[in-house]
Amino acid sequence: MRGRVTRARSALSPRGALALHSVDGALSFALRAALAMALPAVPMALAGRADQAVYTMLGSFATTFGRNLPYARRARVLAVVAVAMTACVAAGSVLGAWARPQAGGAGAAVVMAVTALVAGLAKFACDAARLSGLGAVMLLFSFAVAANGSPGPSDVLPHTALTALGAAVAWLLAVAGRLVHPDRPQRVAVAAALRELAALLEAIGAGEDDGLARHRATAAVLQAFRTIGRMPPTATERRDPARDDACVALTDLSWSLLIDSAHRQPADPAGLARSLRAQLRPLVSRRAGALDSVPELTRLIANSRAGPPTPGDHAALGRAASPAAERRAAELVTGPDRRGHGRMRVLLVPALRMVLGTGLAGGAALALGLGHGYWAAISAAAVLHSINVRTAAQRAVQRTLGTAAGLGLALGVLALEPGPVALVLVIVLLEFLLEYVVARNYGLGVVFLTPLALLLSDLATPAPAGALVTDRALSSVLGIVVALLCALLVVHGHAAVRAERALATCTAACALAERALTERARSSYPTVQTRLAAAVVELREADDAAAGELWPAEVDPTALAAAEQRAHRLLDRLVRGH
């Protein structure tokens, strides 16, 4: 009994809800998002059609999904998201024109029921595509605004076209950076890898390497390889990093140092960490060009190793991959393969919980007579768009505090009674602030997301300021409470199944690596070690996700720890080639 109480206390703890995270490239991304919103909306507001500009703004939310993706993949992902966002607005407009939810009654109930179904579909799609961030909530918000914006049949096509216009502008701005800074995503990914690796070295120097810092460093370095389209290096071939692309060389050096630090401590981990952090500003600056200190870093890493080097220590650095190998690397570093019927079943339960939570929250708002009842559904969706009970509790705290601060901000703006053009400009500013801070902390993002959503609703269907703020406050509280109850009562085995599969995948990857080493199949080392590294990252993430649930996974913790240690030992052997 005491164990269950302790586990429940741990799962429901909001610890970490107010933590701030380091984010590279936040300013440029926020500027891009604000510009994508402003370019079509401001001219429409100046032309006296600010109410229609709402729909171009909804389309511009597509840019939220493209943070720091490589340009080729960003173009594909944002194209799909743009179509999905436009489809949500089109479907919402058609439904709103037919059901007339503003009149209440059965029409409002039908719209709320369909809103819950859209929330579940969006959750399922975003989880299946592994799209993080606000994800399903933005798709749901676009649908709900369109469905509740008092559209008539004649408004459906204009609303859909305006949303498509906003999404197209967002897509163009997201990929246009390739003409000015073609290696910007690579630089940002490498900077994140160096930052996490520096944190790992600092933890090693302080004697505080508990595995979490190593996991974060491994995940960040793998993400950097995925972004640059390369396999991690092995001892099969050598290359002079001074002659290679700076991002590739730094990522190769990061991998070499990461693996080496698992079996022996660098002579001066703090000094090496400072050297890595010194590369962050040149990497994330807007100036293109090569970095000058890669050879110096190579020398520092070699000199920092305690004890004599063993054969293969200075092998950095794998060869450039063929196009087929690059595609294989991009697939491998995303994590173990979880496709198929089993994965669909695992993804289905969280989506059903999303349907239940949003449906109950929206239905309760209608029963209580709250205006803008869909806000309750969106608040519930924001809390349930989480990994486990622990993150749902954190989201609830963040949503509560952020909404309270955001409502004060919204009330201050509405008290000034801004005109339509000024209101559009304020919304653009809020979008900039939202995208600048939301990756650092979701709660900070909600501070600006709350007035943004409220002012968008006011722009589409004006209402008294007091009524808007009251509806938003009551709907948010209702949605958060319902979402927490659903998270606690609707138990699913997603985290437990994920942990079991992660252990099986890591064990299989270890067996594959041992066979490759025994047979000295050096040509397979890049693929084998990439799969093994991805498996060990997934193992730790799955274990953390399972630890955040009320009911423990039926996996022996010592088996997880042993598999993780075995994988790190094998990675070291693969890098050394023996």
matplotlib code that plots the C-alpha trace (Angstrom):
import matplotlib.pyplot as plt

x = [0.0, 2.8, 4.5, 1.3, 1.0, 4.6, 4.2, 1.0, 2.8, 5.7, 3.4, 1.2, 4.1, 4.3, 8.0, 9.7, 6.6, 8.4, 11.8, 13.3, 15.0, 17.8, 16.6, 18.7, 17.3, 14.2, 14.4, 14.6, 11.8, 9.6, 10.2, 9.3, 6.1, 5.1, 5.9, 3.9, 0.9, 1.4, 1.9, -1.6, -3.5, -2.3, -3.2, -6.7, -7.1, -6.1, -8.7, -11.4, -11.7, -10.0, -12.7, -11.7, -8.0, -8.6, -8.6, -5.3, -3.9, -5.2, -3.4, -0.2, -0.2, 1.2, 4.7, 4.5, 5.3, 8.5, 10.9, 14.5, 13.7, 16.2, 14.8, 13.9, 12.0, 10.5, 9.0, 7.4, 6.1, 4.7, 3.0, 1.1, 0.3, -0.8, -3.3, -4.4, -4.9, -6.9, -9.0, -9.8, -11.0, -13.0, -14.6, -15.3, -16.9, -19.1, -20.2, -20.8, -22.9, -25.0, -25.4, -25.5, -23.9, -24.4, -28.1, -27.5, -29.5, -28.8, -26.5, -24.1, -24.1, -23.3, -20.5, -19.0, -19.1, -17.4, -14.8, -14.0, -13.6, -11.3, -9.2, -8.7, -7.8, -5.3, -3.8, -3.5, -2.0, 0.6, 1.7, 2.0, 4.1, 6.0, 5.2, 5.9, 5.0, 1.5, 0.7, -2.9, -4.0, -3.4, -5.3, -8.2, -8.2, -8.4, -11.4, -13.2, -12.8, -14.1, -17.0, -18.0, -17.3, -20.9, -20.3, -22.9, -22.8, -21.4, -18.5, -17.1, -15.1, -13.7, -12.7, -11.0, -9.2, -7.9, -6.6, -4.9, -3.3, -2.0, -0.6, 1.1, 2.7, 3.9, 5.3, 7.2, 8.8, 9.7, 11.7, 12.9, 15.7, 17.5, 18.4, 20.1, 21.3, 21.2, 23.0, 21.1, 19.1, 22.4, 24.1, 21.3, 21.2, 25.0, 24.8, 22.2, 24.4, 27.5, 25.4, 24.2, 27.6, 29.1, 26.5, 27.4, 31.1, 30.3, 28.3, 31.2, 33.6, 31.3, 30.8, 27.0, 26.7, 23.4, 22.6, 20.2, 22.8, 24.3, 20.9, 20.2, 23.7, 23.2, 19.8, 21.1, 24.1, 21.9, 19.5, 22.5, 23.5, 19.9, 19.8, 23.1, 22.1, 25.1, 25.8, 27.8, 31.5, 33.2, 36.9, 36.4, 37.7, 39.5, 39.2, 40.9, 38.1, 40.0, 39.1, 35.5, 32.4, 32.4, 29.0, 29.9, 33.3, 31.9, 29.2, 31.7, 33.9, 30.9, 30.2, 33.8, 33.9, 30.5, 31.4, 34.9, 33.6, 31.5, 34.5, 37.0, 36.9, 38.6, 41.6, 39.9, 36.1, 35.3, 37.8, 36.6, 33.0, 34.0, 35.7, 32.5, 30.3, 32.6, 31.4, 27.7, 27.7, 29.5, 27.2, 23.9, 24.9, 23.3, 26.6, 27.4, 30.9, 33.1, 34.2, 37.9, 38.4, 37.6, 41.3, 41.8, 38.9, 40.4, 43.6, 41.9, 39.8, 42.9, 44.9, 42.0, 42.0, 43.4, 45.9, 47.5, 45.2, 44.2, 44.0, 41.1, 40.9, 41.8, 39.6, 37.1, 35.5, 33.3, 33.0, 30.3, 27.3, 25.7, 22.1, 20.7, 22.7, 21.6, 18.0, 18.7, 20.4, 17.4, 15.1, 17.4, 18.0, 14.4, 14.3, 13.4, 10.9, 7.5, 5.3, 2.5, -0.7, 0.8, 1.9, -1.5, -3.2, -0.8, -1.5, -5.3, -5.9, -4.4, -6.4, -9.6, -8.7, -8.4, -11.8, -13.3, -11.7, -12.5, -16.0, -16.8, -15.2, -17.1, -20.3, -20.1, -19.4, -22.6, -24.6, -23.4, -24.3, -20.7, -20.1, -17.3, -17.7, -15.1, -12.4, -13.0, -12.4, -9.2, -7.9, -8.6, -6.8, -3.8, -3.5, -4.1, -1.6, 1.1, 3.2, 2.0, 0.2, 3.2, 3.4, -0.4, -0.1, 2.7, 0.7, -2.3, -0.1, 1.4, -2.0, -3.5, -0.7, -0.3, -4.0, -4.3, -1.5, -2.7, -6.2, -4.9, -2.9, -6.0, -8.2, -5.7, -5.6, -9.4, -9.8, -8.0, -10.7, -8.2, -9.5, -9.4, -6.0, -4.4, -6.0, -4.4, -1.0, -1.3, -2.1, 1.0, 3.1, 1.6, 2.4, 6.0, 6.2, 4.4, 6.8, 9.8, 9.1, 6.9, 9.9, 11.6, 8.5, 5.0, 3.5, 5.3, 3.8, 0.3, 0.7, 0.7, -1.4, -4.4, -4.8, -3.9, -6.8, -9.2, -8.4, -8.7, -12.2, -13.1, -11.9, -14.1, -17.2, -16.9, -18.3, -18.0, -14.6, -15.9, -17.9, -14.9, -12.5, -15.1, -15.9, -12.2, -11.4, -14.3, -13.8, -10.1, -10.7, -13.4, -11.2, -8.1, -10.1, -11.8, -8.5, -6.8, -9.7, -9.4, -5.7, -6.1, -9.2, -8.6, -5.6, -3.9, -0.8, 1.0, 3.9, 4.2, 4.0, 6.5, 9.0, 8.6, 9.2, 12.1, 13.8, 13.2, 14.5, 17.6, 18.4, 18.0, 20.2, 22.9, 22.8, 23.2, 26.2, 27.8, 27.4, 28.9, 31.9, 32.4, 32.3, 34.2, 31.7, 33.1, 30.9, 27.9, 29.2, 27.7, 24.2, 24.5, 25.8, 23.2, 20.4, 22.0, 22.3, 18.7, 17.6, 19.4, 17.9, 14.4, 15.0, 15.7, 12.8, 10.4, 11.6, 11.0, 7.6, 6.6, 7.9, 5.4, 2.3, 0.4, 0.6, 4.1, 5.2, 5.9, 9.6, 12.4, 14.3, 17.6, 17.0, 16.6, 19.7, 21.7, 20.6, 21.5, 25.0, 25.5, 24.5, 27.0, 29.8, 29.0, 28.9, 32.4, 33.6, 32.0, 33.6, 37.0, 36.4, 37.2]
y = [0.0, 2.4, 1.7, 2.6, 5.8, 6.7, 5.9, 8.0, 10.9, 10.7, 10.5, 13.4, 15.6, 18.9, 19.0, 20.3, 22.2, 25.5, 24.4, 26.4, 24.7, 26.0, 26.5, 27.4, 29.4, 30.5, 34.1, 33.3, 30.8, 33.3, 36.0, 33.6, 32.6, 36.2, 37.2, 34.2, 35.5, 39.2, 39.0, 38.0, 39.3, 42.9, 43.8, 42.3, 44.2, 47.5, 46.7, 46.4, 42.6, 41.9, 39.3, 37.3, 37.6, 35.2, 32.3, 33.3, 33.3, 29.8, 28.7, 30.3, 28.1, 25.4, 26.8, 25.6, 22.1, 23.0, 24.0, 23.3, 20.4, 20.0, 21.9, 18.9, 17.2, 20.5, 21.1, 17.7, 17.9, 21.4, 20.6, 17.7, 19.9, 22.8, 20.4, 19.1, 22.6, 23.7, 20.5, 21.2, 24.7, 23.5, 20.7, 23.0, 25.6, 23.1, 21.6, 25.1, 26.2, 23.1, 22.7, 26.3, 25.8, 29.4, 28.8, 26.1, 22.9, 19.8, 21.7, 22.7, 19.2, 17.7, 20.2, 19.4, 15.6, 16.1, 18.3, 15.5, 13.1, 15.6, 15.9, 12.1, 11.9, 14.7, 13.1, 9.7, 11.3, 13.4, 10.5, 8.3, 10.9, 11.6, 15.4, 17.0, 20.5, 21.9, 19.4, 18.2, 21.2, 23.6, 21.3, 21.1, 24.9, 25.6, 23.2, 24.6, 28.3, 27.6, 25.5, 28.1, 31.2, 31.7, 30.6, 30.5, 28.3, 31.1, 31.4, 27.9, 28.4, 31.8, 30.6, 27.5, 29.6, 32.1, 29.3, 27.7, 31.1, 31.5, 28.0, 28.6, 31.7, 29.8, 27.1, 29.5, 31.3, 28.1, 26.8, 30.2, 30.1, 27.5, 30.3, 32.4, 29.9, 26.5, 24.8, 26.6, 23.5, 21.5, 24.1, 24.3, 20.5, 20.3, 23.1, 21.2, 18.1, 20.1, 21.6, 18.3, 16.8, 19.6, 19.0, 15.4, 16.2, 18.6, 15.9, 13.4, 15.9, 16.5, 12.8, 13.1, 11.1, 9.3, 8.2, 11.0, 13.4, 10.6, 9.8, 13.4, 13.7, 10.5, 11.5, 15.0, 13.6, 11.1, 13.9, 15.8, 12.9, 12.6, 16.3, 16.2, 12.8, 10.8, 7.6, 7.8, 7.1, 3.8, 2.7, 1.3, 4.5, 7.6, 11.1, 14.4, 16.5, 19.7, 19.0, 18.1, 20.2, 21.8, 20.5, 16.9, 17.1, 18.5, 15.8, 13.1, 14.4, 14.6, 10.9, 9.9, 11.8, 10.5, 6.9, 7.4, 9.0, 5.9, 3.9, 6.4, 10.0, 12.7, 14.3, 17.7, 17.3, 20.8, 22.4, 20.2, 21.2, 24.9, 24.3, 22.7, 25.5, 28.0, 26.6, 27.3, 31.0, 30.6, 27.7, 29.4, 32.8, 34.0, 34.3, 31.4, 30.0, 27.4, 27.1, 27.6, 25.6, 22.0, 21.0, 22.6, 20.6, 17.4, 18.1, 18.8, 15.6, 13.5, 15.2, 14.9, 11.1, 9.6, 6.8, 5.7, 5.6, 2.2, 1.3, 3.1, 5.9, 8.5, 7.1, 9.8, 9.6, 7.7, 8.2, 10.2, 8.1, 7.2, 8.6, 5.2, 5.1, 8.6, 7.6, 4.6, 6.7, 9.1, 6.2, 4.5, 7.5, 8.2, 5.1, 1.5, 0.3, 0.3, 0.0, -2.5, -3.6, -3.6, 0.0, 1.1, -0.5, 1.2, 4.6, 4.1, 4.1, 7.6, 8.9, 7.4, 9.0, 12.3, 11.8, 11.1, 14.0, 16.6, 15.3, 15.4, 18.8, 20.3, 18.6, 19.9, 23.4, 23.2, 21.8, 24.6, 27.2, 28.5, 30.6, 29.4, 26.0, 24.6, 26.3, 23.7, 20.9, 22.6, 23.0, 19.3, 18.4, 20.5, 18.5, 15.1, 15.8, 14.3, 11.3, 10.0, 11.0, 12.9, 15.1, 15.5, 16.8, 19.2, 20.4, 21.0, 23.2, 25.0, 25.5, 26.9, 29.4, 30.4, 30.9, 33.1, 35.4, 35.3, 36.3, 39.4, 40.3, 39.8, 41.9, 44.7, 44.6, 44.5, 47.4, 49.6, 48.8, 48.5, 48.8, 45.8, 46.7, 47.2, 44.0, 42.1, 43.7, 42.6, 39.1, 39.0, 40.2, 37.5, 34.9, 36.0, 35.9, 32.5, 30.8, 32.5, 31.0, 27.9, 25.6, 26.9, 26.2, 25.3, 27.4, 30.5, 29.8, 29.6, 33.1, 34.4, 31.6, 32.5, 36.1, 35.1, 32.6, 34.9, 37.8, 35.6, 34.6, 38.2, 39.2, 36.5, 37.0, 40.1, 39.8, 41.9, 41.7, 40.6, 37.8, 36.6, 36.5, 34.9, 32.2, 31.5, 31.2, 28.9, 26.8, 26.4, 25.3, 22.8, 21.4, 21.0, 19.2, 16.8, 16.1, 15.2, 12.9, 11.2, 10.8, 9.1, 7.0, 5.9, 3.7, 2.4, 0.2, 2.5, 3.2, -0.4, -1.9, 0.7, -0.3, -4.0, -3.5, -1.1, -3.7, -6.4, -4.1, -3.1, -6.8, -7.7, -4.8, -5.9, -9.4, -8.1, -6.0, -8.9, -11.0, -8.3, -8.0, -11.7, -12.1, -8.8, -7.7, -4.1, -3.0, -3.4, -1.5, 1.9, 0.5, -1.8, 0.9, 3.4, 0.9, 0.1, 3.8, 4.5, 1.5, 2.6, 6.1, 4.6, 2.3, 5.2, 7.3, 4.4, 3.7, 7.3, 7.3, 4.2, 5.7, 8.5, 6.3, 5.2, 1.5, 0.2, -1.7, -5.4, -5.0, -5.7, -2.4, -4.3, -5.8, -2.3, -1.1, -4.1, -3.8, -0.1, -0.8, -3.7, -1.4, 1.3, -1.3, -2.6, 0.9, 1.5, -1.7, -0.8, 2.6, 1.0, -1.8, -4.7]
z = [0.0, 0.9, -2.4, -4.3, -2.4, -3.1, -6.7, -7.0, -5.2, -7.7, -10.7, -9.7, -8.6, -10.6, -10.1, -13.2, -14.4, -14.0, -15.3, -18.2, -21.1, -23.4, -27.0, -30.0, -32.9, -30.9, -32.0, -35.8, -35.5, -33.6, -36.2, -38.9, -37.2, -36.6, -40.2, -41.6, -39.6, -40.4, -44.2, -45.1, -42.0, -41.7, -45.3, -44.8, -41.6, -43.4, -46.1, -43.4, -43.3, -40.0, -39.2, -42.2, -41.4, -38.5, -41.0, -42.6, -39.0, -38.4, -41.6, -40.4, -37.3, -39.7, -39.1, -35.5, -36.6, -38.5, -35.8, -36.7, -39.1, -42.1, -45.0, -47.2, -44.4, -43.2, -46.7, -46.6, -43.1, -43.4, -46.7, -45.0, -42.0, -44.2, -45.9, -42.5, -41.1, -44.2, -44.0, -40.3, -41.1, -44.1, -42.1, -39.2, -41.5, -43.2, -39.8, -38.3, -41.4, -41.1, -37.3, -36.2, -32.8, -31.8, -31.5, -28.9, -28.6, -30.6, -33.1, -30.4, -29.0, -32.4, -33.0, -29.6, -30.3, -33.6, -31.9, -29.6, -32.5, -34.3, -31.1, -31.0, -34.7, -34.3, -31.3, -33.1, -36.2, -34.3, -32.2, -35.2, -37.0, -33.8, -34.1, -30.8, -29.5, -29.5, -32.3, -32.0, -30.0, -32.9, -35.3, -32.8, -32.2, -35.9, -36.3, -33.3, -34.2, -37.7, -36.4, -33.8, -35.8, -37.0, -40.6, -43.3, -46.3, -48.4, -45.9, -46.3, -49.5, -48.5, -45.1, -46.6, -49.2, -46.6, -44.4, -47.4, -48.2, -44.6, -44.6, -48.0, -46.8, -43.7, -45.9, -48.2, -45.2, -43.6, -46.6, -47.9, -45.3, -47.4, -49.9, -47.1, -44.5, -46.0, -43.1, -40.3, -39.1, -39.0, -37.0, -34.5, -34.1, -33.6, -31.0, -29.1, -29.1, -27.9, -25.1, -23.8, -24.2, -22.1, -19.4, -19.4, -19.0, -16.2, -14.4, -14.8, -13.4, -10.4, -9.9, -10.7, -13.8, -13.0, -16.5, -17.3, -18.6, -20.8, -22.2, -23.1, -24.7, -26.7, -27.9, -28.9, -30.8, -32.6, -33.6, -34.9, -37.1, -38.3, -39.2, -41.2, -42.8, -41.7, -39.8, -36.6, -37.1, -36.6, -36.8, -40.3, -42.0, -40.9, -42.0, -41.1, -39.4, -40.4, -44.0, -43.5, -43.1, -39.7, -38.6, -39.7, -38.0, -34.7, -34.7, -35.3, -32.5, -30.2, -30.9, -30.3, -27.0, -25.9, -26.4, -24.9, -21.8, -21.0, -20.0, -18.8, -17.5, -19.5, -17.8, -17.6, -18.1, -17.0, -19.3, -22.2, -21.4, -21.6, -25.0, -26.3, -25.0, -26.7, -30.0, -29.3, -30.3, -33.6, -34.5, -33.8, -35.1, -38.4, -40.1, -42.4, -42.9, -41.4, -37.8, -37.2, -34.0, -35.1, -35.3, -31.8, -30.4, -31.9, -30.1, -26.8, -27.0, -27.7, -24.9, -22.4, -22.5, -19.3, -20.0, -23.2, -26.3, -27.6, -31.3, -33.0, -30.4, -33.0, -35.7, -36.4, -38.5, -40.7, -44.3, -46.1, -46.5, -49.8, -50.5, -49.5, -46.3, -45.5, -45.8, -43.6, -41.0, -40.9, -40.3, -37.7, -35.5, -35.0, -32.7, -32.9, -35.4, -33.8, -36.9, -37.4, -35.8, -32.3, -32.5, -33.8, -30.9, -28.5, -30.1, -30.2, -26.4, -25.8, -28.7, -27.2, -23.9, -25.7, -27.3, -23.9, -22.1, -24.7, -25.1, -21.4, -20.9, -23.8, -22.9, -19.3, -20.6, -22.7, -19.8, -17.5, -20.2, -20.6, -23.7, -26.0, -24.5, -26.9, -24.8, -22.2, -24.7, -25.9, -22.3, -21.7, -25.0, -24.0, -20.7, -22.3, -25.1, -22.8, -22.3, -19.0, -15.8, -14.5, -17.6, -17.5, -14.0, -15.0, -17.9, -15.6, -13.3, -16.3, -17.9, -14.7, -13.9, -17.5, -18.1, -15.0, -16.1, -19.8, -18.8, -17.0, -20.1, -22.3, -20.0, -20.2, -24.0, -24.3, -21.8, -24.2, -26.8, -29.7, -33.3, -35.7, -37.1, -33.7, -32.6, -35.5, -34.6, -31.0, -32.0, -34.2, -31.3, -29.1, -31.7, -31.7, -27.9, -27.8, -30.2, -28.6, -25.1, -25.5, -26.2, -23.0, -20.9, -21.9, -19.0, -20.3, -23.7, -22.2, -20.9, -24.5, -26.0, -23.8, -24.9, -28.5, -28.6, -26.8, -29.1, -32.2, -31.0, -30.3, -33.8, -35.4, -33.2, -31.0, -27.5, -24.2, -22.7, -19.3, -20.7, -22.8, -19.8, -17.6, -20.1, -20.7, -17.0, -16.2, -19.3, -18.6, -15.0, -16.2, -18.9, -16.7, -14.0, -16.5, -18.2, -14.9, -13.9, -17.3, -17.0, -13.6, -14.3, -17.9, -17.5, -20.6, -21.1, -23.6, -21.3, -20.1, -23.6, -24.8, -22.0, -22.7, -26.4, -25.8, -23.7, -26.3, -29.1, -27.1, -26.3, -30.0, -31.0, -28.5, -29.9, -33.4, -32.4, -30.6, -33.7, -36.0, -33.6, -33.4, -37.2, -37.7, -40.2, -40.3, -43.2, -41.0, -38.0, -39.0, -39.3, -36.3, -33.9, -35.1, -34.4, -31.0, -30.0, -31.1, -29.1, -25.9, -26.2, -26.6, -23.7, -21.3, -22.6, -22.3, -18.8, -17.8, -19.4, -17.5, -14.3, -14.7, -14.6, -11.6, -12.4, -12.9, -16.0, -15.4, -16.3, -13.9, -13.4, -13.0, -16.5, -18.0, -16.3, -17.4, -21.0, -21.0, -19.6, -22.1, -25.0, -23.9, -23.7, -27.1, -28.6, -27.3, -28.9, -32.2, -32.3, -31.6, -34.1, -31.8]

ax = plt.figure().add_subplot(projection="3d")
ax.plot(x, y, z, "-o")
ax.set_aspect("equal")
plt.show()
